[in-house]
Amino acid sequence: MTRVPDTSMYEQLFSHAARRVANQTSILVDLPNEKPDTISLAFGDADPSIFPSHQITSSVSGLLSENVDAVMNYAPADARLHALVTKRLEARGVAVDPAQLMITYGSSQVLGLLPQIFVEPGDTIIVEGPTFLGAVEYFAASGARIETIPVGPDGMDIDSLASCLADLKSRNIRPKFIYTIPTFQNPTGTLMPASARARLVALAAEYGVLVVEDDAYGDLHFKPHTAPSMLTLPGNEWVLHIGTFSKILAPGVRMAWAYGPPAVMKRLRAFKSESDCGTFVTRLVSHMAQDGWLERHIQMLRLHYATKSAAMVQAIAEHFPADVRTNVPEGGFFVYGYLPHDLPAVALNDVAIRHGASFLPGTTGYANGQGTHEMRIAFSFQTVPNCVKGIASIGSAMREMRHKSA
């Protein structure tokens, strides 16, 4: 029988970064365990009922009838996938230089690489508060000091960002990058208007700070909007854009891209294996997108998620107390809520699970412990009846808490 050694034997072998990760408590660790029949409105999984199974099956068959060696062996990302992403960026007004485009193994790969090429322990980065919980964990694990800029109805508060940058400069601190999700932000669902985007990029250029534009939900708008990609704005030499196929095909496809300044892309490539995306999957995505299928599929997704969003918003109006404020999303996967003082989110979620539903407490989206009275509610995964039933259950939990405290 193999003896399991004392883990302390390895401590001197681990890097400082590995030790930080081991000592870092996951921001999800305090979430209670859900019962198997709980309607989870916590996580932003895509709706499996609309995964393009038929198109995937057809494309796999087509690929395997072609050159099997080219499909299944080691190779760089398919040139047709580069062409597809280029076409999609150009449709948004971006003048694409192919040398500045990189295919990646999901957008999270880029988020994981950014600290490796920019951050030394103690360096400063700027994020929205709240923001994508995975990004918070990636950046915190690098040993970065995280400055949090509040999110308002129009996304990141640009006045607060300007004040933060000025304060940091007065202390001779140059942030390494600003991370933002300007389009249907995760978790708040907000859409940053064009004027705010222009001002953000101008501030980045003024202070010499990279802007990381995470555009995970940009395709999933419920009505047309005019907010541009930051790649099209003056000062775009300070913008790194990240896009993904995960939300419009399936998260398991793990295919995304990064487009940005040549110096940044050179270093991202140096830390990334060219074949790590998988030859088969890169060819699969480009094959699926042929003949206009992808754009038709995206249009279907917009209608599908818009219907689910509207049903959830209506259920909230019927079942939540009037002093719970929620947004009406124009795209994406989430409704975000602001709770009154007598309904702290973590305690409410505990009670909601007993009533048969769950949500994500707002603290998970902050690097600084804020968000105690905020909640993210995902409509993306559950069916419309389950979304409505889940909201009714959370509303019942709110009434129970208030009855007990009365």
C-alpha positions in Angstrom: 0.0 0.0 0.0 1.4 3.4 -1.0 2.0 5.7 2.0 0.5 9.1 1.6 3.2 11.6 2.6 2.7 14.6 4.9 1.8 17.5 2.6 4.1 19.8 4.6 7.0 18.0 3.0 6.3 19.9 -0.3 5.9 23.4 1.1 9.4 24.5 0.3 9.0 23.3 -3.3 5.9 25.4 -4.0 6.1 28.8 -5.7 4.9 31.9 -3.8 1.9 32.0 -6.2 1.0 28.3 -5.3 1.2 29.1 -1.6 -1.1 32.1 -2.1 -3.7 30.0 -3.9 -3.6 27.3 -1.1 -4.1 30.0 1.5 -6.8 31.8 -0.4 -10.4 31.0 0.6 -12.6 30.5 -2.4 -15.2 33.2 -2.7 -17.8 30.4 -3.1 -16.8 28.4 0.0 -19.5 29.9 2.2 -22.4 29.1 -0.1 -24.6 26.4 1.4 -25.2 23.0 -0.2 -28.3 22.8 -2.3 -30.8 20.0 -2.2 -31.0 17.9 -5.4 -34.5 19.4 -6.2 -33.4 23.0 -5.6 -34.1 25.3 -8.5 -30.7 26.9 -8.9 -30.8 30.5 -10.2 -27.2 31.0 -9.0 -25.0 30.1 -11.8 -25.0 31.4 -15.4 -24.9 28.1 -17.3 -26.2 28.2 -20.8 -29.6 26.5 -21.6 -28.8 22.9 -22.7 -32.2 22.7 -24.5 -30.9 24.9 -27.3 -27.4 23.5 -27.6 -26.8 23.0 -31.4 -26.5 19.2 -31.2 -27.7 18.5 -34.7 -25.2 21.0 -36.2 -22.4 19.6 -34.1 -23.2 16.1 -35.2 -23.4 17.1 -38.9 -20.1 19.1 -38.7 -18.3 16.2 -37.0 -19.4 13.9 -39.7 -18.3 16.4 -42.4 -14.9 16.9 -40.8 -14.1 13.2 -40.4 -15.0 12.7 -44.1 -12.3 15.2 -45.0 -8.6 14.9 -44.1 -8.6 13.0 -40.8 -4.9 13.7 -40.2 -5.5 17.4 -40.5 -8.4 17.3 -38.1 -7.1 14.9 -35.4 -3.3 15.7 -35.3 -1.3 18.5 -33.8 -1.7 21.8 -35.7 -2.2 25.5 -35.1 -5.7 26.9 -34.9 -7.6 26.5 -38.1 -7.1 29.4 -40.5 -10.8 29.4 -41.2 -11.5 30.2 -37.6 -9.2 33.2 -37.7 -11.1 34.3 -40.8 -14.4 33.8 -39.0 -13.4 35.9 -36.0 -11.9 38.6 -38.3 -15.2 38.8 -40.2 -17.1 39.2 -37.0 -14.8 41.9 -35.6 -14.9 43.8 -38.9 -18.7 43.7 -38.8 -18.4 45.7 -35.6 -16.2 48.3 -37.3 -12.8 47.0 -36.2 -9.9 47.4 -38.7 -8.4 43.9 -38.1 -4.6 43.2 -38.3 -4.3 39.4 -38.3 -1.1 39.6 -36.3 -3.0 41.1 -33.4 -5.5 38.2 -33.2 -5.1 35.0 -31.2 -7.4 32.0 -30.8 -7.6 30.8 -27.2 -8.9 27.9 -25.1 -11.9 29.9 -23.7 -11.8 33.5 -22.5 -10.7 32.2 -19.0 -7.3 31.2 -20.5 -6.7 34.9 -21.4 -7.8 36.0 -17.9 -5.4 33.4 -16.4 -2.5 34.6 -18.6 -2.9 38.3 -17.9 -1.5 38.2 -14.4 1.5 36.1 -15.7 2.5 38.8 -18.2 1.6 41.9 -16.2 1.5 41.3 -12.4 4.2 41.1 -9.8 3.0 40.7 -6.2 1.9 44.0 -4.9 1.1 45.5 -8.3 -2.2 47.3 -8.7 -5.1 46.3 -11.1 -8.5 47.9 -11.4 -11.8 46.0 -11.6 -15.5 46.7 -11.5 -17.4 46.0 -8.3 -19.2 43.7 -8.7 -17.6 41.7 -11.5 -17.0 38.2 -12.9 -16.1 36.0 -9.9 -13.6 33.9 -11.9 -11.6 37.1 -12.8 -11.5 38.1 -9.1 -10.0 34.8 -8.2 -7.4 34.8 -11.0 -6.2 38.3 -10.2 -6.2 37.8 -6.4 -4.1 34.6 -6.8 -1.4 36.6 -8.5 -0.8 38.7 -5.4 -2.2 41.9 -7.1 -3.7 44.8 -5.1 -7.2 45.1 -6.5 -8.9 48.5 -6.7 -12.6 48.3 -7.1 -14.7 50.8 -9.0 -18.5 50.7 -8.4 -20.9 49.7 -11.1 -24.0 52.0 -11.6 -26.9 51.8 -14.0 -24.5 52.6 -16.9 -21.8 50.1 -15.9 -18.5 51.2 -14.4 -18.7 54.6 -12.8 -16.2 56.6 -14.9 -16.1 59.5 -12.5 -14.9 57.1 -9.7 -12.4 55.6 -12.2 -11.0 59.0 -13.0 -10.6 59.8 -9.3 -9.0 56.4 -8.6 -6.5 56.9 -11.4 -5.6 60.4 -10.2 -5.1 59.2 -6.7 -2.9 56.3 -7.7 -0.8 58.6 -9.9 -0.3 61.0 -6.9 1.2 58.0 -5.1 3.4 57.1 -8.1 1.3 53.9 -8.7 0.7 52.9 -12.3 -2.0 50.2 -12.5 -1.3 47.3 -14.8 -4.7 47.1 -16.3 -8.4 47.9 -16.0 -10.8 44.9 -16.3 -14.3 45.7 -17.5 -17.3 43.9 -18.9 -19.1 46.8 -20.6 -21.8 44.9 -22.5 -24.4 43.2 -20.3 -22.0 43.1 -17.5 -21.6 40.0 -15.3 -23.2 40.1 -12.8 -25.3 43.3 -13.1 -26.4 43.1 -16.7 -25.6 46.7 -17.3 -24.8 48.2 -20.7 -22.1 50.9 -20.7 -23.1 53.7 -23.2 -20.9 54.9 -25.9 -19.9 58.1 -24.2 -18.7 56.3 -21.1 -16.7 53.8 -23.2 -15.0 56.7 -25.0 -14.2 58.4 -21.7 -12.8 55.2 -20.2 -10.5 54.5 -23.2 -9.4 58.2 -23.1 -8.5 57.9 -19.4 -6.6 54.7 -20.1 -4.6 56.4 -22.8 -4.0 59.4 -20.6 -2.6 57.3 -17.7 -1.0 54.6 -19.8 -3.1 51.7 -18.5 -4.3 48.8 -20.6 -8.1 48.3 -20.8 -9.2 44.6 -20.8 -12.6 44.6 -22.6 -14.3 41.2 -21.8 -17.1 40.9 -24.3 -18.6 37.5 -23.3 -22.2 38.5 -23.7 -22.0 41.1 -26.5 -23.9 38.9 -29.0 -26.8 38.3 -26.7 -28.7 41.6 -26.9 -32.5 41.6 -26.7 -32.9 44.7 -28.8 -30.4 46.6 -31.0 -28.0 49.0 -29.3 -25.3 51.4 -30.5 -22.6 50.9 -27.9 -19.4 50.3 -29.8 -16.5 47.9 -29.1 -13.7 49.8 -27.4 -11.5 48.6 -30.3 -13.1 51.2 -32.5 -12.5 54.2 -30.2 -9.7 56.7 -30.2 -7.0 55.4 -27.9 -7.7 51.8 -28.9 -4.0 51.0 -28.8 -4.6 50.6 -25.1 -7.4 48.1 -25.5 -7.2 44.3 -25.3 -10.5 42.8 -26.4 -11.7 39.2 -25.4 -14.5 37.5 -27.1 -15.9 33.9 -26.9 -18.0 31.3 -28.6 -19.0 29.8 -25.2 -22.2 31.7 -24.8 -23.3 31.4 -28.4 -22.4 27.7 -29.1 -21.8 25.9 -25.8 -19.5 26.5 -22.8 -18.0 23.0 -23.3 -16.6 24.1 -26.7 -14.0 26.3 -24.9 -13.2 28.5 -27.8 -12.5 32.2 -27.7 -10.1 34.9 -29.0 -8.1 37.9 -27.9 -7.3 41.0 -30.0 -5.0 43.7 -28.8 -1.8 45.7 -29.0 1.1 43.9 -30.7 3.4 44.0 -27.7 0.7 42.5 -25.5 -0.2 39.8 -28.0 3.5 38.8 -28.4 3.7 38.1 -24.7 0.4 36.3 -24.5 1.6 34.0 -27.3 4.8 33.4 -25.5 2.9 32.0 -22.5 0.4 30.1 -24.6 0.9 26.8 -26.5 -0.3 27.3 -30.1 -1.9 23.8 -30.2 -3.6 24.0 -26.8 -7.0 24.9 -28.3 -7.3 21.5 -30.0 -7.1 21.1 -33.8 -10.4 19.3 -33.8 -12.4 21.9 -31.9 -11.1 24.9 -33.9 -12.1 23.2 -37.1 -15.4 22.1 -35.7 -16.3 25.7 -34.8 -15.3 27.1 -38.2 -17.2 24.3 -39.9 -20.4 24.9 -37.9 -20.4 28.6 -38.8 -20.6 28.0 -42.5 -23.3 29.3 -44.8 -24.7 31.9 -42.3 -25.7 29.2 -39.8 -24.0 31.0 -36.8 -25.8 34.3 -37.3 -29.1 32.5 -37.6 -28.4 30.6 -34.4 -27.4 33.8 -32.5 -30.7 35.4 -33.6 -32.6 32.4 -32.1 -30.6 32.7 -28.9 -31.5 36.4 -28.5 -35.2 35.6 -28.8 -34.9 32.6 -26.5 -33.1 34.4 -23.7 -35.2 37.6 -24.1 -38.3 35.5 -23.4 -36.8 34.0 -20.3 -35.6 37.3 -19.0 -39.0 38.9 -19.5 -40.7 36.0 -17.6 -38.3 36.4 -14.7 -38.7 40.2 -14.5 -42.5 39.8 -14.5 -42.3 37.1 -11.7 -40.1 39.5 -9.6 -42.7 42.2 -10.0 -45.3 39.8 -8.7 -43.4 38.0 -5.9 -40.7 40.4 -4.5 -41.3 43.2 -2.0 -41.5 46.6 -3.6 -38.3 47.8 -1.8 -36.2 45.2 -3.5 -34.7 46.9 -6.6 -33.8 44.9 -9.7 -32.6 45.8 -13.2 -34.4 45.0 -16.4 -31.6 43.5 -18.5 -31.3 44.3 -22.2 -29.1 41.3 -22.8 -27.0 38.6 -21.2 -27.9 36.0 -18.6 -28.7 37.8 -15.4 -31.0 40.0 -13.3 -29.3 41.8 -10.5 -31.0 42.9 -7.3 -30.4 45.3 -4.4 -31.8 44.2 -1.1 -33.1 46.3 1.8 -31.1 46.3 5.1 -33.3 43.6 6.7 -32.6 41.1 3.9 -28.9 40.3 3.9 -28.1 38.2 0.8 -26.3 35.2 2.4 -28.9 34.7 5.1 -31.7 35.1 2.5 -30.1 32.5 0.3 -30.1 30.0 3.2 -33.8 30.5 3.7 -34.5 30.5 0.0 -32.9 27.0 -0.3 -35.3 25.7 2.3 -38.1 27.1 0.1 -36.6 25.3 -3.0 -34.6 27.9 -4.9 -31.2 29.6 -4.7 -29.3 32.6 -6.1 -25.8 34.0 -6.0 -25.1 36.5 -3.1 -23.5 39.7 -4.3 -20.3 39.3 -2.1 -19.0 36.7 -4.6 -18.5 39.4 -7.2 -16.4 41.7 -5.1 -12.7 41.6 -4.2 -13.3 43.8 -1.1 -16.1 42.1 0.8 -18.9 44.4 -0.5 -22.2 43.3 -1.9 -23.8 42.0 1.4 -27.2 43.2 0.2 -27.0 42.3 -3.5 -28.0 39.3 -5.4 -27.5 37.8 -8.9 -30.3 35.8 -10.4 -29.6 33.8 -13.5 -32.4 33.1 -16.0 -30.1 31.4 -18.5 -30.2 27.8 -17.5 -33.6 27.0 -16.0 -36.9 26.7 -18.0 -39.4 29.5 -17.9 -41.7 27.6 -15.5 -38.7 27.0 -13.2 -37.6 30.6 -13.4 -41.0 31.7 -12.3 -41.3 29.1 -9.6 -37.8 29.9 -8.3 -38.6 33.6 -8.0 -41.8 32.8 -6.2 -39.8 30.6 -3.7 -37.2 33.4 -3.1 -40.1 35.8 -2.6 -41.6 33.4 0.0 -38.2 33.4 1.7 -38.2 37.2 1.9 -41.6 37.2 3.5 -40.6 34.6 6.0 -37.5 36.6 7.1 -39.5 39.7 7.5 -42.3 37.9 9.4 -39.7 36.5 11.9 -38.0 39.9 12.4 -41.3 41.8 12.9 
